[in-house]
């Protein structure tokens, strides 16, 4: 046995993971982190829909003249947000959860841009609109990565 063969037994093995597989693992970690952050956001906003009062849906109901917004649409939205959060956490349903979450966020942004709610929500300010836009951008990034990962 030559000294080079002996030495090779003590050296760490070269990185045998192909570059494409390493990229997929990195994308998987990114989508996990993004999905977890989005799920936390949907849980945070979802549970608030079940409180005694919600200024957002009260404002929409009052300005639209449609009392169905508070409480029925509010409860439906809360349940939908919690379902989206669960879908985001489960790896096999992550793409569906991100897609559904993006749809919910389009609705939220749409109401913020409407005269029924507005960007500046009474007693809350701009925070909800900024959070909705931020979560929507995160969802789009997550969708792009997940779509690329699913194609491979």
Secondary structure, 3 states (H helix, E strand, C coil): CCHHHHHHHHCCCCCCCCHHHHHHHHHHHHHHHHHHHHHHHHHHHHHHHHCCCCHHHHHHHHHHCCHHHCCHHHHHHHHHHHHHHHHHHCHHHHHHHHHHHHHHHHHHHHHHCCCCCCCCECCCECHHHHHHHHHHHHHHHHHHHHHHHHHC
